[in-house]
Amino acid sequence: MLNIVCPLLIITAQSAHAQIGVPNVRLPALPQPQLPNVNGTLSGTVGQVDSGVLKDVRRLRLRDLVRRNRATLEVDRNGALIVRGEVLAVSPSDAELNAALGAGFTIVRVRTLDGLDARIVVLGAPKGLDTQRALLRLRELVPTASFDFNHIYTDSGGGVGGGGALPPQSNGVTENSGPAAKLAGRLGLIDSGVDVAHAVFKDVPIHQYGCAGSQVPGPHGTAVASLMIGRSTEFHGVVPGSELYAADVFCGLPSGGAADAISDAFAWLAREKVAVINVSLVGPSNAILEAVVRIVVARGHLIVAAVGNDGPAAPPLYPASYPGVIGVTAVDTRHRVLVEACRGSQVKFAAPGADMSAAKSAQTFELVRGTSYAAPIVASLLAASLREPDKEAAARAVDELAHSALDLGAAGMDSTYGYGLVGADLAPAVRLAGARAR
């Protein structure tokens, strides 16, 4: 929820943990601007929240994350979160790589993106050179190569790692397969880990990737996955029981949600030929991640992403704003856009994103809110029409969904609701929040 990422809205009333109030972050030395109550059905209107306040909340939150993880994290000159001392290169030539090594850079790790015929080289900055100057040095040294920071992406409204990881489970890749009905094509998810022990995932085929084979389930990934394929006596996702390929890019680490990990997740889903991929994460524009997204889209995959919750006047967030990505905003039960939702040409669809429940750890459900939870509804609807990666079929699937959308706001496509509202009747009942799964 990211989901890195859009700002955290501070809730002034008691409620279940939702996208706008997930992480337990204490800032005793920092002023925390208070926002109007936006819980439950009180979504408000655009004018009720100053976008500057939303940005201030995000700035304080990121500052605290860096303060608690100074050895790992820092911010770039635009205030975006990055991994300290790391610079990314996408498919550098041997000559370009040797030039970097000759200048004192080191190879930290190499991610071979087999499904995308590319590779990402993570370079370590030379001793005595900070990350900002290291990137500038590389761009001057090898102007033909593509370099960027290793930006951190967070769930669209929550904290790093989906609000904190749940206790680790047994090692190994999960193949939680069973007699589930295949109601949609295979769905992809890039998020925190999924708690496959939750009752809504019983006998549902879930394949997990990342974290060196360990399972580190997180609240955000669990909630998003439940809205896609979860099922129980009372709870139903959009395509309950469908097959899910879930990549954990957080693994409970301070550097979780890094651009190179997300790129690796895209490559895995491409190898598995998963047609529709949900990414409820947000962050800044990044040249390396953009290159990877461009390849994935060109191969006929549909990437569905939350537009984020920085407010109506905020600049675009990514990956939702990359060309070819399906950006999703959120509405309440009255079909009003959430006050915190971002606006712009990146918005393609609106879907329910408030006043609904989702799976939580300890076999319960929670009240959720935010664009993170609208995106999986759109992704699931598209997966019902797109079974395999195919560029022309993907375009048809989007066109068909657009024609079925309920036009809201200004006539035709607009920057608030996109083509309009879809999945209006698919939000899980709010009454389940706090109840045990059956």
C-alpha positions as CSV (number, residue, x, y, z in Angstrom):
1,M,0.0,0.0,0.0
2,L,2.2,0.7,-2.3
3,N,1.2,0.9,-2.6
4,I,7.0,3.4,-2.2
5,V,6.0,5.8,-2.2
6,C,3.1,8.0,-1.4
7,P,2.6,9.7,2.0
8,L,1.2,8.3,5.1
9,L,-2.1,9.9,6.1
10,I,-2.3,10.2,9.9
11,I,-5.6,8.9,11.1
12,T,-7.3,10.8,14.0
13,A,-9.9,8.2,14.9
14,Q,-9.5,4.7,16.2
15,S,-9.6,2.1,13.4
16,A,-8.2,-1.1,12.0
17,H,-4.8,-0.7,10.4
18,A,-5.4,0.7,6.9
19,Q,-3.2,1.7,4.0
20,I,-3.1,5.2,5.4
21,G,-2.1,4.2,8.9
22,V,-0.1,1.0,8.8
23,P,3.5,1.5,10.1
24,N,4.2,2.0,13.8
25,V,6.5,5.0,13.4
26,R,7.2,7.4,16.3
27,L,8.7,10.8,15.6
28,P,9.1,12.4,19.1
29,A,11.5,15.1,17.9
30,L,9.6,15.9,14.6
31,P,6.4,17.9,14.2
32,Q,3.6,15.7,12.7
33,P,1.0,17.7,10.7
34,Q,-2.5,16.4,11.4
35,L,-5.0,15.8,8.6
36,P,-8.8,15.7,8.7
37,N,-10.4,12.4,9.5
38,V,-10.6,10.4,6.3
39,N,-11.5,7.0,7.8
40,G,-14.5,4.9,7.0
41,T,-17.0,6.6,4.7
42,L,-15.7,10.1,5.3
43,S,-13.5,10.5,2.2
44,G,-14.1,14.3,2.0
45,T,-13.5,16.4,-1.1
46,V,-10.4,17.5,-2.9
47,G,-10.3,20.9,-1.2
48,Q,-10.4,19.6,2.3
49,V,-6.7,18.6,2.5
50,D,-3.8,20.9,1.6
51,S,-1.5,19.0,-0.7
52,G,1.4,20.7,1.1
53,V,0.4,19.0,4.3
54,L,0.4,15.6,2.4
55,K,3.9,16.3,1.2
56,D,5.0,17.3,4.6
57,V,3.8,14.0,6.1
58,R,5.7,12.1,3.5
59,R,8.9,14.2,4.1
60,L,8.8,13.6,7.8
61,R,8.2,9.9,7.3
62,L,11.1,9.4,4.9
63,R,13.4,11.4,7.2
64,D,12.6,9.1,10.1
65,L,13.2,6.0,7.9
66,V,16.7,7.4,7.0
67,R,17.4,8.3,10.6
68,R,16.7,4.8,11.7
69,N,18.7,3.2,8.9
70,R,21.6,5.6,8.2
71,A,24.0,2.8,7.2
72,T,21.7,1.6,4.5
73,L,19.5,4.5,3.3
74,E,19.7,8.2,2.4
75,V,17.7,10.6,0.2
76,D,18.7,12.1,-3.2
77,R,18.6,15.8,-4.0
78,N,14.8,15.5,-4.7
79,G,14.1,13.9,-1.3
80,A,13.5,10.4,-2.8
81,L,14.7,7.4,-0.8
82,I,17.8,5.6,-2.2
83,V,20.1,2.8,-1.1
84,R,23.3,4.4,0.2
85,G,26.4,3.8,-1.9
86,E,24.7,2.0,-4.8
87,V,24.4,3.0,-8.4
88,L,22.6,0.9,-11.0
89,A,23.6,0.2,-14.6
90,V,21.3,-1.6,-17.1
91,S,23.0,-4.0,-19.5
92,P,26.4,-2.1,-19.6
93,S,28.9,-3.2,-22.2
94,D,32.2,-4.7,-21.1
95,A,34.0,-1.5,-22.0
96,E,31.5,0.6,-20.0
97,L,31.8,-1.7,-17.0
98,N,35.6,-1.8,-17.1
99,A,35.7,2.0,-17.2
100,A,33.6,2.1,-14.0
101,L,35.8,-0.5,-12.3
102,G,38.9,1.4,-13.4
103,A,37.6,4.5,-11.6
104,G,37.3,2.6,-8.4
105,F,33.7,1.4,-8.5
106,T,33.0,-2.2,-7.4
107,I,30.4,-4.7,-8.4
108,V,28.1,-5.3,-5.5
109,R,25.8,-7.8,-7.3
110,V,24.6,-8.6,-10.8
111,R,20.9,-9.4,-11.5
112,T,20.6,-11.3,-14.7
113,L,17.1,-10.7,-16.0
114,D,16.7,-13.9,-18.0
115,G,13.1,-13.3,-18.8
116,L,13.9,-9.9,-20.3
117,D,17.3,-10.5,-22.0
118,A,18.9,-7.9,-19.9
119,R,21.0,-7.5,-16.7
120,I,21.3,-5.0,-13.9
121,V,24.7,-4.3,-12.4
122,V,24.7,-2.8,-9.0
123,L,27.9,-0.8,-8.5
124,G,29.4,0.3,-5.2
125,A,30.7,3.9,-4.9
126,P,34.5,4.3,-4.4
127,K,35.6,4.9,-0.9
128,G,35.3,8.6,0.0
129,L,32.7,9.3,-2.7
130,D,29.1,9.8,-1.6
131,T,26.2,8.4,-3.6
132,Q,25.3,11.7,-5.3
133,R,28.8,12.4,-6.6
134,A,29.2,8.7,-7.5
135,L,26.3,8.9,-9.9
136,L,27.5,12.2,-11.4
137,R,31.0,10.7,-11.8
138,L,29.7,7.6,-13.7
139,R,27.6,9.7,-16.0
140,E,30.6,11.9,-16.8
141,L,32.9,8.9,-17.2
142,V,30.6,6.7,-19.3
143,P,28.0,9.0,-21.0
144,T,26.8,6.2,-23.3
145,A,25.6,4.0,-20.4
146,S,22.4,4.3,-18.4
147,F,23.0,4.9,-14.7
148,D,20.7,5.8,-11.8
149,F,20.3,5.6,-8.1
150,N,18.9,2.4,-6.5
151,H,15.7,4.1,-5.5
152,I,13.4,2.6,-2.9
153,Y,9.7,2.1,-3.7
154,T,7.2,1.7,-0.9
155,D,3.6,0.6,-0.7
156,S,1.4,3.3,-1.9
157,G,0.6,4.9,1.5
158,G,2.2,2.5,4.0
159,G,5.7,2.0,5.3
160,V,8.7,0.2,4.0
161,G,8.1,-3.6,3.7
162,G,4.3,-3.2,3.8
163,G,4.2,-1.9,7.3
164,G,6.6,-4.4,8.7
165,A,7.1,-8.1,8.1
166,L,5.3,-10.9,9.9
167,P,7.3,-13.7,11.6
168,P,9.3,-15.6,9.0
169,Q,8.0,-19.0,8.0
170,S,9.8,-22.1,6.6
171,N,12.3,-21.7,3.8
172,G,11.7,-22.6,0.2
173,V,9.4,-21.5,-2.6
174,T,5.8,-21.9,-1.8
175,E,3.7,-24.1,-4.2
176,N,0.4,-23.7,-2.3
177,S,-1.5,-25.5,-5.1
178,G,-4.8,-27.2,-4.6
179,P,-8.2,-27.8,-6.4
180,A,-8.8,-24.1,-6.9
181,A,-11.0,-23.1,-9.8
182,K,-9.1,-21.2,-12.5
183,L,-11.4,-18.3,-12.9
184,A,-8.8,-16.0,-14.5
185,G,-5.5,-16.2,-16.1
186,R,-2.4,-16.3,-13.9
187,L,-2.0,-13.1,-11.9
188,G,1.3,-11.5,-10.9
189,L,2.0,-9.5,-7.8
190,I,5.1,-7.4,-6.9
191,D,4.8,-6.4,-3.2
192,S,5.7,-7.6,0.2
193,G,5.3,-11.3,1.0
194,V,2.0,-13.1,1.2
195,D,0.9,-14.9,4.4
196,V,-0.2,-18.1,2.6
197,A,-1.3,-19.6,6.0
198,H,-4.3,-17.2,6.1
199,A,-7.6,-19.1,5.6
200,V,-8.5,-17.1,2.5
201,F,-5.6,-18.7,0.6
202,K,-6.5,-22.3,1.5
203,D,-6.1,-24.6,-1.5
204,V,-5.3,-21.6,-3.7
205,P,-2.2,-22.0,-6.0
206,I,0.3,-19.4,-4.9
207,H,3.9,-19.4,-6.1
208,Q,6.2,-17.1,-4.2
209,Y,9.6,-15.6,-5.3
210,G,12.3,-13.6,-3.6
211,C,14.1,-13.4,-0.3
212,A,16.6,-16.2,-1.2
213,G,13.8,-18.8,-0.9
214,S,12.6,-17.7,2.5
215,Q,9.1,-16.5,3.2
216,V,8.7,-13.2,5.0
217,P,5.0,-12.4,4.8
218,G,3.9,-8.8,5.1
219,P,0.5,-7.2,5.9
220,H,0.4,-5.1,2.7
221,G,1.1,-8.0,0.2
222,T,-1.3,-10.2,2.1
223,A,-4.1,-7.7,1.9
224,V,-3.5,-7.0,-1.8
225,A,-3.3,-10.7,-2.7
226,S,-6.6,-11.4,-0.8
227,L,-8.4,-8.8,-2.9
228,M,-7.2,-10.6,-6.0
229,I,-7.6,-14.3,-5.3
230,G,-8.7,-14.8,-1.7
231,R,-11.7,-16.9,-0.8
232,S,-13.4,-18.2,2.3
233,T,-16.9,-18.7,3.7
234,E,-17.6,-14.9,3.7
235,F,-14.7,-13.3,1.9
236,H,-14.2,-13.3,-1.9
237,G,-11.5,-11.6,-4.0
238,V,-12.3,-10.5,-7.5
239,V,-11.2,-13.8,-9.0
240,P,-11.2,-16.2,-6.0
241,G,-9.0,-19.3,-6.3
242,S,-7.1,-18.1,-9.3
243,E,-3.4,-18.8,-9.6
244,L,-1.1,-16.1,-8.2
245,Y,2.6,-15.5,-8.7
246,A,3.8,-13.3,-5.9
247,A,7.2,-11.7,-5.8
248,D,8.4,-10.3,-2.4
249,V,10.7,-7.3,-3.0
250,F,10.9,-6.3,0.6
251,C,11.9,-9.4,2.6
252,G,11.7,-7.3,5.8
253,L,14.9,-5.4,5.0
254,P,15.5,-1.6,5.4
255,S,16.5,-1.6,1.7
256,G,13.4,-3.5,0.7
257,G,11.6,-2.3,-2.4
258,A,14.7,-1.3,-4.2
259,A,14.6,-0.7,-8.0
260,D,16.9,-3.7,-8.8
261,A,14.7,-6.1,-6.7
262,I,11.6,-4.9,-8.5
263,S,13.3,-5.3,-11.9
264,D,14.3,-8.9,-10.9
265,A,10.6,-9.6,-10.0
266,F,9.5,-8.3,-13.4
267,A,12.0,-10.7,-15.0
268,W,10.7,-13.7,-13.0
269,L,7.1,-12.9,-13.9
270,A,8.1,-12.6,-17.6
271,R,9.8,-16.0,-17.5
272,E,6.7,-17.5,-16.0
273,K,4.6,-15.8,-18.8
274,V,2.3,-14.1,-16.3
275,A,0.1,-11.7,-18.4
276,V,-1.1,-9.2,-15.8
277,I,1.1,-7.9,-13.0
278,N,-0.1,-5.7,-10.1
279,V,2.3,-3.3,-8.5
280,S,0.8,-1.4,-5.5
281,L,4.1,0.5,-5.0
282,V,5.1,4.0,-5.7
283,G,8.3,6.1,-5.9
284,P,10.3,8.4,-8.2
285,S,11.1,8.1,-11.8
286,N,14.2,5.8,-12.3
287,A,15.9,5.3,-15.6
288,I,16.7,1.6,-14.9
289,L,13.3,0.7,-13.8
290,E,11.7,2.6,-16.7
291,A,13.9,0.5,-19.1
292,V,12.7,-2.7,-17.6
293,V,9.0,-1.6,-17.6
294,R,9.4,-0.7,-21.3
295,I,10.6,-4.2,-22.1
296,V,7.8,-5.9,-20.1
297,V,5.1,-3.8,-21.7
298,A,6.6,-4.3,-25.2
299,R,6.3,-8.1,-24.7
300,G,2.6,-7.9,-24.1
301,H,2.3,-7.9,-20.4
302,L,-0.1,-5.6,-18.6
303,I,1.3,-3.7,-15.6
304,V,-1.3,-2.3,-13.3
305,A,-0.1,0.1,-10.7
306,A,-1.5,2.3,-7.9
307,V,-1.2,6.0,-8.7
308,G,-0.5,6.8,-5.1
309,N,-1.8,9.1,-2.3
310,D,0.3,12.2,-2.4
311,G,-2.8,14.3,-3.1
312,P,-4.3,16.0,-6.2
313,A,-1.5,18.5,-6.7
314,A,1.4,16.1,-6.3
315,P,3.8,15.3,-9.2
316,P,3.4,11.9,-10.9
317,L,4.6,8.8,-9.0
318,Y,6.0,5.6,-10.6
319,P,5.7,3.0,-12.0
320,A,2.1,4.1,-12.5
321,S,3.2,7.0,-14.6
322,Y,5.4,5.2,-17.1
323,P,4.1,4.8,-20.6
324,G,2.0,1.8,-21.1
325,V,1.3,1.2,-17.4
326,I,-2.4,1.1,-16.2
327,G,-2.6,3.6,-13.4
328,V,-5.4,3.1,-10.9
329,T,-7.0,5.6,-8.5
330,A,-9.5,4.8,-5.7
331,V,-13.0,5.8,-4.8
332,D,-15.3,5.3,-1.8
333,T,-18.7,3.7,-1.6
334,R,-20.3,7.0,-2.9
335,H,-18.1,6.8,-6.0
336,R,-16.1,9.8,-4.9
337,V,-12.3,9.8,-5.5
338,L,-10.3,9.6,-2.3
339,V,-9.1,13.0,-1.2
340,E,-5.5,11.7,-1.0
341,A,-5.4,10.1,-4.4
342,C,-3.0,11.5,-7.0
343,R,-4.4,12.9,-10.2
344,G,-3.1,13.2,-13.8
345,S,-2.9,11.6,-17.2
346,Q,-1.5,8.4,-15.6
347,V,-4.9,7.6,-14.1
348,K,-6.6,5.1,-16.4
349,F,-9.3,3.5,-14.1
350,A,-10.9,4.0,-10.8
351,A,-11.9,1.2,-8.5
352,P,-13.1,0.7,-4.9
353,G,-10.3,1.7,-2.4
354,A,-12.1,2.5,0.8
355,D,-14.8,1.2,3.2
356,M,-13.9,-2.4,2.5
357,S,-12.0,-5.3,4.2
358,A,-9.0,-7.4,3.3
359,A,-7.0,-10.3,4.8
360,K,-4.8,-9.5,7.8
361,S,-2.4,-11.7,9.8
362,A,-3.7,-13.9,12.6
363,Q,-6.5,-15.2,10.5
364,T,-8.5,-11.9,10.7
365,F,-9.6,-9.1,8.3
366,E,-8.8,-5.4,8.5
367,L,-10.3,-2.2,7.1
368,V,-8.2,-0.9,4.2
369,R,-8.1,2.3,2.3
370,G,-6.0,3.7,-0.5
371,T,-5.0,3.3,-4.2
372,S,-3.0,0.3,-3.2
373,Y,-6.2,-1.6,-2.8
374,A,-8.0,-0.4,-5.9
375,A,-5.2,-1.5,-8.2
376,P,-5.6,-5.3,-7.6
377,I,-9.3,-5.0,-8.4
378,V,-8.5,-3.6,-11.9
379,A,-5.6,-6.1,-12.4
380,S,-7.9,-9.0,-11.6
381,L,-10.6,-7.8,-14.0
382,L,-8.0,-7.5,-16.8
383,A,-6.6,-11.0,-16.0
384,A,-10.0,-12.5,-16.7
385,S,-9.6,-11.3,-20.3
386,L,-5.8,-11.7,-20.9
387,R,-4.6,-15.3,-20.4
388,E,-1.1,-14.9,-21.9
389,P,1.2,-12.1,-22.7
390,D,0.1,-10.6,-26.0
391,K,0.5,-6.9,-27.0
392,E,-2.6,-6.8,-29.2
393,A,-4.7,-8.9,-26.8
394,A,-3.6,-6.6,-23.9
395,A,-4.8,-3.5,-25.8
396,R,-8.1,-5.2,-26.5
397,A,-8.5,-6.2,-22.8
398,V,-8.0,-2.6,-21.7
399,D,-10.3,-1.3,-24.4
400,E,-13.1,-3.7,-23.3
401,L,-12.7,-2.7,-19.7
402,A,-12.8,1.0,-20.6
403,H,-16.0,0.5,-22.5
404,S,-17.6,-1.2,-19.4
405,A,-16.5,1.6,-17.0
406,L,-18.9,3.9,-15.3
407,D,-18.0,7.4,-16.5
408,L,-17.5,9.7,-13.5
409,G,-16.4,13.4,-13.3
410,A,-16.0,15.2,-16.5
411,A,-17.4,13.5,-19.6
412,G,-15.0,11.1,-21.2
413,M,-11.6,10.2,-19.9
414,D,-10.3,12.6,-17.3
415,S,-7.3,13.1,-14.9
416,T,-9.3,12.2,-11.8
417,Y,-11.2,8.9,-12.8
418,G,-9.5,8.0,-16.1
419,Y,-12.0,6.0,-18.2
420,G,-14.2,5.6,-15.1
421,L,-15.1,3.2,-12.3
422,V,-14.9,-0.5,-12.6
423,G,-15.5,-3.3,-10.1
424,A,-17.9,-1.1,-8.1
425,D,-19.7,-4.2,-6.7
426,L,-16.6,-6.2,-5.9
427,A,-15.3,-4.6,-2.7
428,P,-15.4,-7.1,0.3
429,A,-17.8,-6.1,3.0
430,V,-16.6,-3.7,5.6
431,R,-18.3,-5.7,8.3
432,L,-15.6,-8.4,8.1
433,A,-13.0,-6.0,9.5
434,G,-11.8,-7.5,12.9
435,A,-13.6,-10.8,12.3
436,R,-11.8,-14.2,12.1
437,A,-11.5,-15.9,8.8
438,R,-13.6,-19.0,8.3
